[in-house]
Amino acid sequence: MDFSLTKEQEMLRKLSAQFALEELEPIAAQIDEEHRFPVESFEKMAKLGFTGIGVPEQYGGTGGGMLEKVIAVEEFAKKCMASAATLSIHLIAPHAILAFGTEEQKQKYLPRLTKGGELGAFALTEPNAGSDAAGVKTTAVYDEKTDEYILNGTKCFITGGARAGVLVVFALTDPKAKTKGISAFIIEKGMPGFSSGKIESKMGLAGSETAELVFEDCRVPAANMLGKINKGFKIAMQSLDAARVGVGAQGLGVAEEAIEMAVKYTHERVQFGKPIAALQGIQWYIADMAMKTEAAKALLYMTASLADSGKPFTKEAAMCKLFAAENARFVTNLALQIHGGYGYMKDYPLERMYRDAKITEIYEGTSEIHKVVIARAVMNK
Ligand code: COS
């Protein structure tokens, strides 16, 4: 397969890398330490059009597709995984509205989520609905007098949920029908009955915010239903396919950066009278890291190209996410190991990268769930 990028895509890579270097890297350690969402860099991301990737210009976006998302997220992840995650997860909501929304919904919400600078969020997970996404308990009951749905329930682990302006939220409209009884809704911050709860304290990705969301008799106009009634599960699954490619890009970016750091260090660090780069044990580490990362990149870019050509990519999204996530942990671990005691210290970014990389094996579907998805596709179950 030919993965050569267009001139515009190369320019986007350059712009993304420059933004990451100038705006994200300088604050990466600080936002991690302070567990702070960097409002200032998100605003700049929006101004430069990153938050509108994949959305046509007529709705305030900057166009492009999956490859463009992968390029930007990969470059961001090299310097700040938390910011890469914020962008990657923000994009799920506008992409879901673009794919499943009515013209009215697109005109109303997409400009807000793109050039308008509002953060988007995607709320599916609940305390008892993680890997079993169909286990959601949040209900949406129709009130025909007001033509509204009344939402009740709690969502958890929602990236950006507490400060998002527009959210795509899933709730049961037919509780007995499981996957065929879930609907999607577009919720706005400030809707009465909708509030955010606990902000999580996490092992990594501390510069992205993870919130609990609470719906208490939250009235949502029927016009805010996204897609058809009881068809929300497929909207969730298709949105997650795209989101998983974004997580793959996070894993790829952090691995690429860790390799670069490790290689540089092997030439600087002298032990036993020579740079450790001369030791075969170290060379074998670097070889494994480079080979697996190239394989992750090939799988990821192949999947993004497939998605952009309009072909099904559920299996490939699961494969590239799973592979890039396991590789991100593998590579950041070895890069840290090569740095020895220094790698464990906060003076170097590797301990943060190692902590951040771990989440890629868990969110937007665990590695185990991806094996289920892959096996079902391969075994035609
Ligand atoms: N695209 C489109 N449709 C899909 C789909 C996809 N990727 N995956 C499943 N579907 C459809 C199925 O085709 C099926 O449709 P029909 O009822 O018309 O046959 C329906 O959805 C139900 O699918 P399935 O029976 O496979 O559902 P399960 O309950 O077995 O769940 C898994 C499937 C495990 C794959 C799903 O629950 C999952 O992805 N879990 C992980 C959730 C996750 O990633 N959470 C992260 C946080 S998001 S905030």
Residues whose N, C-alpha, C, O or C-beta is under 5 A from the ligand:
A	BS01	COS	F122 A123 L124 T125 G130 S131 D132 A133 A134 T179 K234 M237 Q238 L240 D241 T314 Y363 E364 G365 I369
